[in-house]
Structure formats: structure tokens, C-alpha cells
Amino acid sequence: MKQELIQLPKIIDLRGNLSFFENEKQIPFVIERVYWIYDVPGGETRGGHGYKTLNEFIIALSGSFDVILHDGKNETKFSLNRSYNGVLVPKMCWRRLENFSTNSLALIAADQSYNELDYIRDFTEFQKMVANEKH
Ligand code: TYD
């Protein structure tokens, strides 16, 4: 799995548009958990961690924010501001969310339940783990 922007189907309708995603179809994994981040005060950053084995998919259901990914070498910024676009965040990728607009809503679908042991909370440790993986 690699980091990428995924454009979801958009069913355009005068009554209101509709988008969706399903397990192993629009996203390449089976969802085990969904959580969302909301009421973020201006200027705050969420995230700032990586996962050892978890993969996730992040959508700006409402409003906008930036998803910044670091693979241990390069940093990539994905600006989300459409509810039919999402970012696939693979395991072993440092990720942070920032620049939230007022009333923005981040929806995150993950392929594992919450497990603090899967988190990498220290960026230096993350970089060491990436370096070791490549040997
Ligand atoms: P965390 O993922 O650490 O958010 P951030 O990196 O943005 O600070 O989540 C914050 C806290 O919320 C975490 O300490 C435990 C709790 N939490 C759950 O209990 N279940 C979940 O699914 C998530 C994502 C977090």
C-alpha cells in the first residue's frame, strides 16, 4: 500500500450529491474502526505519529485541512477540501493533520481497532525504524 489521494465516486443529483466507499473496493483494506475529529480550535495540529502496522483513510467530510505525510525521507502535503477526496495513509508513515478550517470534520477509517502499542509517537524513533526496515 502506498500513500495516495483517492477520488471517491460522486453521484451528482439535483437533490444533493452522494459519495461512498466500501471495503476492498474504493479503499484497499477492510474497515475495523471509524473515528472522527471535530471542534478543532484554530491553529491546532492533530496526529503527529505513525503506526507500525495500521493503515487508514482520511476524508474531509466537511470543511478543509491538510494531511502531511512523511515516509522517513520525503514529506508530502495533501490539502483536503472536498468530501469525495481522501488520503490513504499506509503503515510506517508519519502523519499529522493541521490547518483545520472552522467546523471542519475529519473522518478516518482504519483497518485495525485502537491499539496504543501500534503507535510510534517519537519522530526520531520513527526514522530509525524506517532505516532498519530498508536493510
Ligand atoms: P490519538 O490517536 O493519539 O490522537 P492525536 O494523535 O491526534 O493526539 O488519540 C487521542 C486519544 O484518543 C488517545 O490517547 C486514545 C483515544 N482514542 C481512542 O480511545 N480510540 C480511538 O480510536 C482513537 C483514534 C483515539
Backbone and ligand atoms as CSV (ligand in chain L), in Angstrom:
chain,resi,resn,atom,element,x,y,z
A,1,MET,N,N,0.846,-1.197,0.000
A,1,MET,CA,C,0.000,0.000,0.000
A,1,MET,C,C,0.881,1.246,0.000
A,2,LYS,N,N,0.504,2.236,-0.805
A,2,LYS,CA,C,1.309,3.456,-0.831
A,2,LYS,C,C,0.412,4.672,-0.551
A,3,GLN,N,N,1.043,5.727,-0.088
A,3,GLN,CA,C,0.256,6.930,0.188
A,3,GLN,C,C,-0.293,7.490,-1.123
A,4,GLU,N,N,-1.548,7.857,-1.115
A,4,GLU,CA,C,-2.131,8.416,-2.346
A,4,GLU,C,C,-3.452,9.117,-2.059
A,5,LEU,N,N,-3.778,10.043,-2.951
A,5,LEU,CA,C,-5.080,10.701,-2.895
A,5,LEU,C,C,-6.060,9.824,-3.674
A,6,ILE,N,N,-7.152,9.466,-3.052
A,6,ILE,CA,C,-8.154,8.637,-3.727
A,6,ILE,C,C,-9.404,9.472,-3.957
A,7,GLN,N,N,-9.821,9.520,-5.204
A,7,GLN,CA,C,-11.058,10.232,-5.517
A,7,GLN,C,C,-12.214,9.232,-5.486
A,8,LEU,N,N,-13.160,9.491,-4.624
A,8,LEU,CA,C,-14.295,8.577,-4.450
A,8,LEU,C,C,-15.371,8.872,-5.487
A,9,PRO,N,N,-16.258,7.902,-5.731
A,9,PRO,CA,C,-17.359,8.148,-6.662
A,9,PRO,C,C,-18.206,9.327,-6.177
A,10,LYS,N,N,-18.721,10.066,-7.122
A,10,LYS,CA,C,-19.579,11.200,-6.790
A,10,LYS,C,C,-20.845,11.057,-7.626
A,11,ILE,N,N,-21.950,10.786,-6.981
A,11,ILE,CA,C,-23.221,10.649,-7.681
A,11,ILE,C,C,-23.908,12.010,-7.619
A,12,ILE,N,N,-23.816,12.707,-8.738
A,12,ILE,CA,C,-24.349,14.067,-8.771
A,12,ILE,C,C,-25.869,14.027,-8.935
A,13,ASP,N,N,-26.547,14.783,-8.115
A,13,ASP,CA,C,-28.015,14.747,-8.105
A,13,ASP,C,C,-28.510,16.133,-7.688
A,14,LEU,N,N,-29.529,16.606,-8.357
A,14,LEU,CA,C,-30.082,17.921,-8.006
A,14,LEU,C,C,-30.594,17.939,-6.569
A,15,ARG,N,N,-30.908,16.756,-6.032
A,15,ARG,CA,C,-31.400,16.681,-4.656
A,15,ARG,C,C,-30.268,16.697,-3.648
A,16,GLY,N,N,-29.024,16.704,-4.148
A,16,GLY,CA,C,-27.853,16.648,-3.266
A,16,GLY,C,C,-26.943,15.531,-3.727
A,17,ASN,N,N,-25.638,15.747,-3.650
A,17,ASN,CA,C,-24.677,14.758,-4.146
A,17,ASN,C,C,-24.419,13.667,-3.116
A,18,LEU,N,N,-23.870,12.543,-3.588
A,18,LEU,CA,C,-23.651,11.396,-2.722
A,18,LEU,C,C,-22.317,10.730,-3.078
A,19,SER,N,N,-21.539,10.396,-2.070
A,19,SER,CA,C,-20.293,9.652,-2.277
A,19,SER,C,C,-20.239,8.501,-1.294
A,20,PHE,N,N,-19.350,7.539,-1.553
A,20,PHE,CA,C,-19.289,6.349,-0.700
A,20,PHE,C,C,-17.951,5.647,-0.865
A,21,PHE,N,N,-17.648,4.761,0.046
A,21,PHE,CA,C,-16.539,3.817,-0.163
A,21,PHE,C,C,-16.877,2.516,0.541
A,22,GLU,N,N,-16.359,1.425,-0.017
A,22,GLU,CA,C,-16.616,0.091,0.515
A,22,GLU,C,C,-15.299,-0.643,0.727
A,23,ASN,N,N,-15.354,-1.617,1.626
A,23,ASN,CA,C,-14.189,-2.455,1.912
A,23,ASN,C,C,-13.588,-3.053,0.640
A,24,GLU,N,N,-12.275,-2.897,0.500
A,24,GLU,CA,C,-11.517,-3.525,-0.595
A,24,GLU,C,C,-12.017,-3.138,-1.987
A,25,LYS,N,N,-12.748,-2.030,-2.050
A,25,LYS,CA,C,-13.157,-1.532,-3.370
A,25,LYS,C,C,-12.488,-0.172,-3.586
A,26,GLN,N,N,-13.163,0.906,-3.138
A,26,GLN,CA,C,-12.535,2.225,-3.295
A,26,GLN,C,C,-11.316,2.361,-2.387
A,27,ILE,N,N,-11.332,1.656,-1.242
A,27,ILE,CA,C,-10.149,1.649,-0.368
A,27,ILE,C,C,-9.616,0.214,-0.289
A,28,PRO,N,N,-8.275,0.078,-0.174
A,28,PRO,CA,C,-7.679,-1.263,-0.328
A,28,PRO,C,C,-7.584,-2.068,0.962
A,29,PHE,N,N,-8.516,-1.889,1.886
A,29,PHE,CA,C,-8.485,-2.695,3.110
A,29,PHE,C,C,-9.890,-2.865,3.655
A,30,VAL,N,N,-9.999,-3.684,4.707
A,30,VAL,CA,C,-11.275,-3.930,5.362
A,30,VAL,C,C,-11.330,-3.063,6.620
A,31,ILE,N,N,-12.396,-2.291,6.761
A,31,ILE,CA,C,-12.513,-1.348,7.883
A,31,ILE,C,C,-12.838,-2.095,9.177
A,32,GLU,N,N,-12.055,-1.749,10.211
A,32,GLU,CA,C,-12.286,-2.329,11.539
A,32,GLU,C,C,-12.817,-1.252,12.499
A,33,ARG,N,N,-12.500,-0.004,12.170
A,33,ARG,CA,C,-12.849,1.107,13.081
A,33,ARG,C,C,-13.003,2.390,12.288
A,34,VAL,N,N,-13.937,3.218,12.735
A,34,VAL,CA,C,-14.103,4.555,12.153
A,34,VAL,C,C,-14.100,5.547,13.306
A,35,TYR,N,N,-13.353,6.631,13.167
A,35,TYR,CA,C,-13.412,7.696,14.175
A,35,TYR,C,C,-13.373,9.038,13.453
A,36,TRP,N,N,-13.698,10.095,14.168
A,36,TRP,CA,C,-13.712,11.409,13.531
A,36,TRP,C,C,-13.171,12.460,14.483
A,37,ILE,N,N,-12.641,13.515,13.886
A,37,ILE,CA,C,-12.036,14.619,14.634
A,37,ILE,C,C,-12.792,15.891,14.274
A,38,TYR,N,N,-13.222,16.604,15.272
A,38,TYR,CA,C,-14.104,17.766,15.051
A,38,TYR,C,C,-13.854,18.785,16.157
A,39,ASP,N,N,-14.445,19.961,16.029
A,39,ASP,CA,C,-14.273,21.043,17.013
A,39,ASP,C,C,-12.799,21.358,17.261
A,40,VAL,N,N,-12.003,21.328,16.196
A,40,VAL,CA,C,-10.562,21.602,16.360
A,40,VAL,C,C,-10.370,23.121,16.443
A,41,PRO,N,N,-9.766,23.608,17.528
A,41,PRO,CA,C,-9.541,25.062,17.626
A,41,PRO,C,C,-8.546,25.533,16.558
A,42,GLY,N,N,-8.700,26.742,16.088
A,42,GLY,CA,C,-7.812,27.302,15.066
A,42,GLY,C,C,-6.348,27.138,15.451
A,43,GLY,N,N,-5.535,26.737,14.496
A,43,GLY,CA,C,-4.098,26.638,14.714
A,43,GLY,C,C,-3.633,25.327,15.335
A,44,GLU,N,N,-4.576,24.462,15.734
A,44,GLU,CA,C,-4.180,23.197,16.368
A,44,GLU,C,C,-3.707,22.164,15.339
A,45,THR,N,N,-2.844,21.266,15.799
A,45,THR,CA,C,-2.396,20.137,14.989
A,45,THR,C,C,-2.822,18.856,15.676
A,46,ARG,N,N,-3.380,17.918,14.921
A,46,ARG,CA,C,-3.704,16.586,15.452
A,46,ARG,C,C,-2.768,15.581,14.799
A,47,GLY,N,N,-2.684,14.432,15.424
A,47,GLY,CA,C,-1.798,13.418,14.863
A,47,GLY,C,C,-0.392,13.650,15.353
A,48,GLY,N,N,0.558,13.632,14.419
A,48,GLY,CA,C,1.939,13.724,14.852
A,48,GLY,C,C,2.384,12.376,15.408
A,49,HIS,N,N,2.110,11.336,14.623
A,49,HIS,CA,C,2.528,9.982,14.982
A,49,HIS,C,C,2.483,9.088,13.746
A,50,GLY,N,N,3.012,7.901,13.882
A,50,GLY,CA,C,2.921,6.898,12.824
A,50,GLY,C,C,2.339,5.628,13.415
A,51,TYR,N,N,2.056,4.665,12.544
A,51,TYR,CA,C,1.579,3.356,13.003
A,51,TYR,C,C,2.525,2.286,12.486
A,52,LYS,N,N,2.772,1.302,13.327
A,52,LYS,CA,C,3.643,0.199,12.901
A,52,LYS,C,C,2.965,-0.665,11.839
A,53,THR,N,N,1.687,-0.965,12.026
A,53,THR,CA,C,1.029,-1.905,11.096
A,53,THR,C,C,-0.327,-1.431,10.575
A,54,LEU,N,N,-0.871,-0.386,11.156
A,54,LEU,CA,C,-2.231,0.053,10.784
A,54,LEU,C,C,-2.225,0.893,9.507
A,55,ASN,N,N,-3.245,0.696,8.684
A,55,ASN,CA,C,-3.470,1.539,7.503
A,55,ASN,C,C,-4.763,2.311,7.718
A,56,GLU,N,N,-4.831,3.520,7.173
A,56,GLU,CA,C,-6.058,4.287,7.351
A,56,GLU,C,C,-6.349,5.169,6.142
A,57,PHE,N,N,-7.579,5.674,6.138
A,57,PHE,CA,C,-8.052,6.503,5.029
A,57,PHE,C,C,-8.728,7.721,5.649
A,58,ILE,N,N,-8.284,8.917,5.253
A,58,ILE,CA,C,-8.757,10.158,5.881
A,58,ILE,C,C,-9.520,11.004,4.867
A,59,ILE,N,N,-10.706,11.441,5.255
A,59,ILE,CA,C,-11.529,12.303,4.383
A,59,ILE,C,C,-11.913,13.572,5.138
A,60,ALA,N,N,-11.963,14.697,4.431
A,60,ALA,CA,C,-12.537,15.917,4.999
A,60,ALA,C,C,-14.025,15.892,4.628
A,61,LEU,N,N,-14.833,15.342,5.512
A,61,LEU,CA,C,-16.267,15.251,5.209
A,61,LEU,C,C,-16.869,16.641,5.095
A,62,SER,N,N,-16.316,17.557,5.888
A,62,SER,CA,C,-16.784,18.937,5.866
A,62,SER,C,C,-15.582,19.850,6.076
A,63,GLY,N,N,-15.605,21.018,5.463
A,63,GLY,CA,C,-14.518,21.974,5.645
A,63,GLY,C,C,-13.230,21.506,4.998
A,64,SER,N,N,-12.110,21.935,5.544
A,64,SER,CA,C,-10.817,21.611,4.935
A,64,SER,C,C,-9.728,21.506,5.993
A,65,PHE,N,N,-8.695,20.745,5.669
A,65,PHE,CA,C,-7.477,20.651,6.487
A,65,PHE,C,C,-6.397,20.001,5.635
A,66,ASP,N,N,-5.171,20.043,6.127
A,66,ASP,CA,C,-4.043,19.435,5.416
A,66,ASP,C,C,-3.628,18.149,6.121
A,67,VAL,N,N,-3.328,17.145,5.314
A,67,VAL,CA,C,-2.757,15.899,5.844
A,67,VAL,C,C,-1.303,15.887,5.376
A,68,ILE,N,N,-0.374,15.899,6.319
A,68,ILE,CA,C,1.037,15.938,5.961
A,68,ILE,C,C,1.676,14.599,6.290
A,69,LEU,N,N,2.205,13.960,5.263
A,69,LEU,CA,C,2.766,12.618,5.418
A,69,LEU,C,C,4.275,12.649,5.218
A,70,HIS,N,N,4.968,11.887,6.038
A,70,HIS,CA,C,6.424,11.781,5.932
A,70,HIS,C,C,6.771,10.303,5.930
A,71,ASP,N,N,7.442,9.853,4.871
A,71,ASP,CA,C,7.752,8.418,4.768
A,71,ASP,C,C,9.135,8.089,5.328
A,72,GLY,N,N,9.731,9.048,6.043
A,72,GLY,CA,C,11.070,8.855,6.589
A,72,GLY,C,C,12.109,9.568,5.741
A,73,LYS,N,N,11.686,9.943,4.536
A,73,LYS,CA,C,12.590,10.601,3.596
A,73,LYS,C,C,11.967,11.896,3.072
A,74,ASN,N,N,10.767,11.750,2.501
A,74,ASN,CA,C,10.090,12.895,1.894
A,74,ASN,C,C,8.788,13.227,2.601
A,75,GLU,N,N,8.502,14.540,2.626
A,75,GLU,CA,C,7.239,14.993,3.205
A,75,GLU,C,C,6.298,15.402,2.069
A,76,THR,N,N,5.038,14.990,2.156
A,76,THR,CA,C,4.038,15.333,1.140
A,76,THR,C,C,2.821,15.917,1.823
A,77,LYS,N,N,2.337,17.014,1.273
A,77,LYS,CA,C,1.137,17.648,1.849
A,77,LYS,C,C,-0.063,17.407,0.940
A,78,PHE,N,N,-1.129,16.881,1.526
A,78,PHE,CA,C,-2.391,16.708,0.807
A,78,PHE,C,C,-3.389,17.685,1.422
A,79,SER,N,N,-3.886,18.621,0.626
A,79,SER,CA,C,-4.896,19.560,1.123
A,79,SER,C,C,-6.261,19.006,0.781
A,80,LEU,N,N,-7.032,18.680,1.807
A,80,LEU,CA,C,-8.357,18.107,1.574
A,80,LEU,C,C,-9.426,19.185,1.760
A,81,ASN,N,N,-10.276,19.338,0.770
A,81,ASN,CA,C,-11.359,20.326,0.874
A,81,ASN,C,C,-12.601,19.911,0.091
A,82,ARG,N,N,-12.651,18.638,-0.273
A,82,ARG,CA,C,-13.824,18.092,-0.971
A,82,ARG,C,C,-14.210,16.793,-0.272
A,83,SER,N,N,-15.506,16.571,-0.098
A,83,SER,CA,C,-15.914,15.387,0.671
A,83,SER,C,C,-15.812,14.086,-0.133
A,84,TYR,N,N,-15.404,14.176,-1.408
A,84,TYR,CA,C,-15.228,12.964,-2.216
A,84,TYR,C,C,-13.757,12.618,-2.430
A,85,ASN,N,N,-12.851,13.356,-1.738
A,85,ASN,CA,C,-11.425,13.043,-1.829
A,85,ASN,C,C,-10.909,12.556,-0.479
A,86,GLY,N,N,-10.059,11.547,-0.496
A,86,GLY,CA,C,-9.462,11.079,0.751
A,86,GLY,C,C,-8.008,10.711,0.542
A,87,VAL,N,N,-7.272,10.641,1.642
A,87,VAL,CA,C,-5.856,10.268,1.565
A,87,VAL,C,C,-5.660,8.908,2.201
A,88,LEU,N,N,-4.991,8.038,1.480
A,88,LEU,CA,C,-4.641,6.732,2.021
A,88,LEU,C,C,-3.309,6.879,2.760
A,89,VAL,N,N,-3.333,6.537,4.038
A,89,VAL,CA,C,-2.117,6.639,4.865
A,89,VAL,C,C,-1.681,5.223,5.227
A,90,PRO,N,N,-0.624,4.727,4.581
A,90,PRO,CA,C,-0.193,3.366,4.875
A,90,PRO,C,C,0.579,3.287,6.189
A,91,LYS,N,N,0.736,2.091,6.685
A,91,LYS,CA,C,1.562,1.872,7.880
A,91,LYS,C,C,2.967,2.441,7.663
A,92,MET,N,N,3.666,2.681,8.740
A,92,MET,CA,C,5.034,3.214,8.710
A,92,MET,C,C,5.126,4.522,7.909
A,93,CYS,N,N,4.206,5.422,8.247
A,93,CYS,CA,C,4.179,6.728,7.605
A,93,CYS,C,C,3.856,7.728,8.721
A,94,TRP,N,N,4.709,8.708,8.916
A,94,TRP,CA,C,4.431,9.724,9.935
A,94,TRP,C,C,3.341,10.635,9.405
A,95,ARG,N,N,2.316,10.903,10.213
A,95,ARG,CA,C,1.232,11.748,9.677
A,95,ARG,C,C,0.760,12.762,10.710
A,96,ARG,N,N,0.478,13.952,10.208
A,96,ARG,CA,C,-0.141,14.968,11.062
A,96,ARG,C,C,-1.205,15.712,10.267
A,97,LEU,N,N,-2.190,16.233,10.998
A,97,LEU,CA,C,-3.312,16.958,10.396
A,97,LEU,C,C,-3.265,18.377,10.926
A,98,GLU,N,N,-3.305,19.362,10.030
A,98,GLU,CA,C,-3.257,20.744,10.501
A,98,GLU,C,C,-4.011,21.667,9.550
A,99,ASN,N,N,-4.065,22.938,9.940
A,99,ASN,CA,C,-4.723,23.956,9.110
A,99,ASN,C,C,-6.231,23.690,8.965
A,100,PHE,N,N,-6.851,23.270,10.049
A,100,PHE,CA,C,-8.288,22.962,10.042
A,100,PHE,C,C,-9.102,24.239,9.873
A,101,SER,N,N,-10.080,24.187,8.983
A,101,SER,CA,C,-11.000,25.324,8.862
A,101,SER,C,C,-12.059,25.217,9.963
A,102,THR,N,N,-12.758,26.306,10.200
A,102,THR,CA,C,-13.830,26.301,11.201
A,102,THR,C,C,-14.872,25.253,10.828
A,103,ASN,N,N,-15.318,24.500,11.801
A,103,ASN,CA,C,-16.355,23.470,11.605
A,103,ASN,C,C,-15.929,22.339,10.691
A,104,SER,N,N,-14.618,22.120,10.513
A,104,SER,CA,C,-14.214,21.004,9.657
A,104,SER,C,C,-14.415,19.681,10.393
A,105,LEU,N,N,-14.580,18.643,9.604
A,105,LEU,CA,C,-14.849,17.315,10.148
A,105,LEU,C,C,-13.976,16.307,9.408
A,106,ALA,N,N,-13.064,15.675,10.146
A,106,ALA,CA,C,-12.175,14.656,9.562
A,106,ALA,C,C,-12.726,13.283,9.902
A,107,LEU,N,N,-13.015,12.486,8.885
A,107,LEU,CA,C,-13.472,11.113,9.090
A,107,LEU,C,C,-12.307,10.185,8.766
A,108,ILE,N,N,-12.030,9.253,9.678
A,108,ILE,CA,C,-10.902,8.335,9.463
A,108,ILE,C,C,-11.377,6.889,9.590
A,109,ALA,N,N,-11.137,6.121,8.541
A,109,ALA,CA,C,-11.453,4.688,8.556
A,109,ALA,C,C,-10.130,3.941,8.678
A,110,ALA,N,N,-10.063,3.000,9.629
A,110,ALA,CA,C,-8.811,2.272,9.870
A,110,ALA,C,C,-9.047,0.775,9.774
A,111,ASP,N,N,-7.976,0.046,9.458
A,111,ASP,CA,C,-8.129,-1.415,9.302
A,111,ASP,C,C,-7.830,-2.188,10.590
A,112,GLN,N,N,-7.700,-1.451,11.708
A,112,GLN,CA,C,-7.487,-2.122,12.999
A,112,GLN,C,C,-8.215,-1.341,14.085
A,113,SER,N,N,-8.537,-2.025,15.168
A,113,SER,CA,C,-9.111,-1.330,16.311
A,113,SER,C,C,-8.006,-0.545,17.026
A,114,TYR,N,N,-8.399,0.304,17.956
A,114,TYR,CA,C,-7.433,1.171,18.628
A,114,TYR,C,C,-6.456,0.346,19.458
A,115,ASN,N,N,-5.180,0.588,19.246
A,115,ASN,CA,C,-4.143,-0.125,19.991
A,115,ASN,C,C,-2.937,0.794,20.157
A,116,GLU,N,N,-2.796,1.325,21.350
A,116,GLU,CA,C,-1.707,2.281,21.603
A,116,GLU,C,C,-0.338,1.670,21.284
A,117,LEU,N,N,-0.221,0.347,21.407
A,117,LEU,CA,C,1.072,-0.316,21.164
A,117,LEU,C,C,1.495,-0.222,19.693
A,118,ASP,N,N,0.540,0.054,18.808
A,118,ASP,CA,C,0.860,0.158,17.377
A,118,ASP,C,C,1.359,1.563,17.008
A,119,TYR,N,N,1.202,2.513,17.947
A,119,TYR,CA,C,1.607,3.901,17.663
A,119,TYR,C,C,3.130,4.058,17.759
A,120,ILE,N,N,3.655,4.909,16.883
A,120,ILE,CA,C,5.037,5.387,17.027
A,120,ILE,C,C,4.890,6.878,17.324
A,121,ARG,N,N,5.253,7.272,18.534
A,121,ARG,CA,C,4.978,8.643,18.986
A,121,ARG,C,C,6.183,9.566,18.869
A,122,ASP,N,N,7.352,8.978,18.600
A,122,ASP,CA,C,8.578,9.774,18.573
A,122,ASP,C,C,9.151,9.755,17.148
A,123,PHE,N,N,9.344,10.955,16.580
A,123,PHE,CA,C,9.754,11.034,15.176
A,123,PHE,C,C,11.158,10.453,14.945
A,124,THR,N,N,12.047,10.654,15.907
A,124,THR,CA,C,13.411,10.104,15.762
A,124,THR,C,C,13.364,8.577,15.754
A,125,GLU,N,N,12.524,8.037,16.644
A,125,GLU,CA,C,12.358,6.574,16.689
A,125,GLU,C,C,11.765,6.080,15.373
A,126,PHE,N,N,10.787,6.848,14.844
A,126,PHE,CA,C,10.158,6.500,13.565
A,126,PHE,C,C,11.221,6.416,12.459
A,127,GLN,N,N,12.074,7.431,12.404
A,127,GLN,CA,C,13.099,7.444,11.351
A,127,GLN,C,C,14.062,6.265,11.472
A,128,LYS,N,N,14.377,5.908,12.719
A,128,LYS,CA,C,15.255,4.743,12.939
A,128,LYS,C,C,14.576,3.466,12.449
A,129,MET,N,N,13.272,3.354,12.735
A,129,MET,CA,C,12.537,2.147,12.323
A,129,MET,C,C,12.476,2.050,10.801
A,130,VAL,N,N,12.268,3.186,10.124
A,130,VAL,CA,C,12.225,3.189,8.655
A,130,VAL,C,C,13.572,2.758,8.112
A,131,ALA,N,N,14.641,3.296,8.684
A,131,ALA,CA,C,16.001,2.962,8.234
A,131,ALA,C,C,16.250,1.465,8.413
A,132,ASN,N,N,15.827,0.897,9.528
A,132,ASN,CA,C,16.043,-0.532,9.792
A,132,ASN,C,C,15.245,-1.416,8.846
A,133,GLU,N,N,14.020,-0.940,8.476
A,133,GLU,CA,C,13.166,-1.711,7.562
A,133,GLU,C,C,13.830,-1.929,6.205
A,134,LYS,N,N,14.633,-0.924,5.815
A,134,LYS,CA,C,15.196,-0.953,4.462
A,134,LYS,C,C,16.406,-1.860,4.355
A,135,HIS,N,N,16.878,-2.412,5.499
A,135,HIS,CA,C,18.073,-3.280,5.452
A,135,HIS,C,C,17.698,-4.745,5.324
L,1,TYD,P1,P,-4.650,9.971,19.120
L,1,TYD,O1,O,-4.776,9.000,18.007
L,1,TYD,O2,O,-3.438,9.884,19.996
L,1,TYD,O3,O,-4.818,11.435,18.528
L,1,TYD,P2,P,-3.710,12.548,18.230
L,1,TYD,O4,O,-2.514,11.828,17.701
L,1,TYD,O5,O,-4.353,13.460,17.251
L,1,TYD,O6,O,-3.455,13.207,19.541
L,1,TYD,O7,O,-5.947,9.844,20.049
L,1,TYD,C1,C,-6.122,10.649,21.206
L,1,TYD,C2,C,-6.648,9.788,22.309
L,1,TYD,O8,O,-7.950,9.298,21.982
L,1,TYD,C3,C,-5.803,8.564,22.576
L,1,TYD,O9,O,-4.911,8.784,23.640
L,1,TYD,C4,C,-6.798,7.489,22.927
L,1,TYD,C5,C,-8.098,7.939,22.355
L,1,TYD,N1,N,-8.550,7.147,21.183
L,1,TYD,C6,C,-9.359,6.043,21.398
L,1,TYD,O10,O,-9.664,5.675,22.531
L,1,TYD,N2,N,-9.828,5.359,20.304
L,1,TYD,C7,C,-9.516,5.725,19.038
L,1,TYD,O11,O,-9.987,5.087,18.073
L,1,TYD,C8,C,-8.650,6.852,18.832
L,1,TYD,C9,C,-8.253,7.283,17.449
L,1,TYD,C10,C,-8.201,7.529,19.922
